[in-house]
Amino acid sequence: RPRLGDMMQGAPEKLPPNWQPPWLKAMFRGYFQMAFGEVSVRGLDQIPAKGPLIIASTHRSYLDPLILGGFISRPFSAMSKRELFSNPLFARLITKLGAFPVDREKTRNSTFRTAVQILRKGDALVIFPEGGIVNSLGEQGFKEGVGLIAAMTSAQVLPVYLSGANTLFTWPDGLTNDTRLVIHAGELIEPMGTGGKESRVRIAQKIASALGALERDNLKEIEAG
């Protein structure tokens, strides 16, 4: 495993432009509200207007970053899987919107440095702590990297339970009224520690616990009708 000091070595990374004007956010938000029909949004009003912030979201669909971009008023950068950058034109588009590549198989120092620089600059960053698109919460566990980055940058963490994005273009849900989009945020998790293993594990556990509680609350609401 790469040492922390080694991961921070090297020239500063070129940060993604993070181009997310209010009109573009409104356009995405309007589209998803129309496409899903029912959208439940809760807790996003607690997002601080400035300062380092990690948005730790569940991940069920390639649409998730666009959905978050439409409903979160604050511009953010986002870790995105490296495969999405294989097409040069698409890579330029998503880079302009704030995405930067992450290799899910191995840690790259450049990815780590980019994330840290974004947060130390006082900006917001979306990280999917489940490590990729999964069908159920914690299916592949939760990555401790989000805890390490949060501890190193003193960033607050907002756990976001995002559900339903994978139903929009699936059969038969996409042709029914069952395409309910849920974006529920938990309470902000305050920074703790300085990047040691204990602090990053604690933060990762807090995120996992918060996302689990948000999912249970959502399921109770669905069962209650």
C-alpha positions, 0 to 999 in steps of 0.5 A: 500500500502506498505511503501517505507521504509518497501519495502527496509527492509530485507536481500539483495536479491540474484541477477540472474546470468545474463549469456548472452555471446555475442555468445548466443545473436548473436544466438538469433538475427540470429534466429529471423532475419531468423524467421521474415524475416523483422526486423526494429531496431532503436535507440538501439545504444544510450544504454549506455555501463555502468551505471544503465539503465531501458529498459521499453518495450511494451509486446506482447509475451513470446518471448519478453525477448529473442528478446530483449536479441538478439538485445540489446548488453548489458546484462540485468536482467528482471522482469518475471511473477511468473508463469514462475518459476513453472517448476524447470528446466525452472526456473533454465534456465531463472534465469541463463539468468537474469530473476527474478519473480514478482507477478503481483497481489501484490507487494513483497518487495523481487522483489522491492529490487532485482530491486533496487539492480540490478540498484544500482550495475550499471546494466541494467533491463528490465521492462514491464510497461504495467504489462503483455502481452497485445494486444494494447498499454496501454490496462491495463494502465501503472504501476507507479512502474517503475517510482519509481524504476527509481527515487530511483536509478537515472537510465536512462530509455530507452522506447522501442516499441517492436511489431510483436513478437506475429505474429510469431506463430499465424494463419495465420500471421505465414505462411505469410510475415506479420511477421514484427518485430519492435524494436524502441527505443525512447530518453533516459529519464533522472532520476528525483526526489527521489522516491516521488509520483510526480516524479514516476508519471512524469516518468511513464507518460514520458514512456507512452508518448514516447511509444505512439509516437513510435507506432504512428510513426510505424503506419505511416510508415506501412500506407506509405507502 
